Amino acid sequence: MAFSHFLSLDDFETAARRRLPRAVFGFVAGGAEAEHSLRDNRAAFARVGFVPRGLRDVSRRSADVALWGRSHPLPVGIAPMGIAGMCRHEADLALAQAAHAAGLPFILSGSSNVPLERIQQLAPGTWYQGYFPGDTARMERILQRLQAARTEVLVVTIDTCVAGNRENNARRGFTVPFALNPSLMLDGLLHPRWLLGVFARTLYRGGVPRWCNLYEEIGCRITEEPAHGFRTGRDLLSWEHIAWLRARWPGRLLLKGVMHPADAAEAVRLQLDGVIVSNHGGRQLDGSLSTLQALPEIVAAVPEGFPVMVDGGFRRGADVLKAVAFGARMVFVGRPLMYAAAVGGQAGVRHAIGLLHGEIDRNLALLGCARLDELTRDRLRAIPGI
Ligand SMILES: Cc1cc2nc3c(=O)[nH]c(=O)nc-3n(C[C@H](O)[C@H](O)[C@H](O)COP(=O)(O)O)c2cc1C
């Protein structure tokens, strides 16, 4: 498949909207309740403007970024996204391999559908995101599995103690665990490329996708409730469990879903390796602040050099550069790369990453910066009243 007519990440969204059944597209695109936070994540970028500088010799540019002693060619990674197998057969693998080829981090969701051992084999260095229950005996068994698979970076999502209220899923008949019903069947029949290329292919190759990486073993099918319950115990998770994890986990340990500066400060106190500022792409607490707005306060709450990362609504290189100017080390992109995987598999994701790379490189030059560390907060102005 040629991607020359995909000129921006939004073009993948347009193509995925046509290709995926409404319920599946809605599951990916949607947010919680009235979708205020989903919209505000995007709207925040228009409330901040660049102040570029000229005549700065930007002929030798690089968007390299160092994280824990490793260099990445861009300050960009792929956010964890569960049940990616609904969008494409083995989408987790397509995302992992595209990120690996580009030298960028990919965070494998705990709710993913390809066993993490296979992902680590084909895309070594993949990070793992856990939806941990507040039960150290069960956590210990998951950690053993992660270590056996040579996982180095563990991300604990802290914004999902209970399920978000995603009315759009309910309206379209989309449930987790997944259950087929007449309206979904009709939806599938109206999208034959998905029906044959994803649904039939997946059933033929390996049967109904499974919760492969939620717990210590390959779990049940996504049409079934896991033995311990899907979210049982997540509402018990507390800072004590994070302290326990810190003592137990020898690799890098991050929190995802940090929105309050005091939580970022606590992560520093517990000697974690970084935080990801996130409101789960507007899919959990509707009305939570946009992540671009939350970012500066969190950067201010941690010591200089402590990695603060962010996700939520990033669609352009310019968006990424605004977060970098506010002090973000890495920006994670979610939905657009899921759409790229749905439309074009690994090649689609690589093309999407290439688009972001081009935008970041060009805009860095236009800002008058040869390197990311020249891009500081004085290049941004708030635009009041918008
Ligand atoms: C379909 C989908 C599934 C997601 N699943 C997870 C998940 O399993 N774990 C997690 O921490 N975040 C999950 N998220 C949230 C993303 O990691 C990320 O925070 C968000 O999508 C970033 O916003 P963006 O999609 O606007 O780039 C999911 C998001 C989407 C769209």
The ligand as a Gaussian input file, in Angstrom:
#p B3LYP/6-31G(d) Opt

LIG

0 1
 C       -8.224000       2.628000      22.086000
 C       -7.441000       3.102000      23.283000
 C       -7.053000       2.200000      24.250000
 C       -6.314000       2.633000      25.346000
 N       -5.889000       1.698000      26.251000
 C       -5.059000       2.096000      27.247000
 C       -4.484000       1.122000      28.101000
 O       -4.693000      -0.070000      27.952000
 N       -3.681000       1.569000      29.106000
 C       -3.399000       2.903000      29.296000
 O       -2.669000       3.264000      30.213000
 N       -3.928000       3.836000      28.477000
 C       -4.722000       3.458000      27.453000
 N       -5.225000       4.405000      26.596000
 C       -4.830000       5.818000      26.764000
 C       -3.561000       6.105000      25.963000
 O       -2.446000       5.426000      26.488000
 C       -3.209000       7.589000      25.940000
 O       -3.190000       8.080000      27.256000
 C       -4.149000       8.437000      25.100000
 O       -4.714000       7.699000      24.048000
 C       -3.357000       9.613000      24.524000
 O       -4.188000      10.471000      23.838000
 P       -4.312000      10.508000      22.226000
 O       -5.006000       9.249000      21.834000
 O       -5.138000      11.708000      22.035000
 O       -2.935000      10.615000      21.627000
 C       -5.985000       3.997000      25.496000
 C       -6.401000       4.904000      24.528000
 C       -7.109000       4.474000      23.419000
 C       -7.491000       5.477000      22.375000

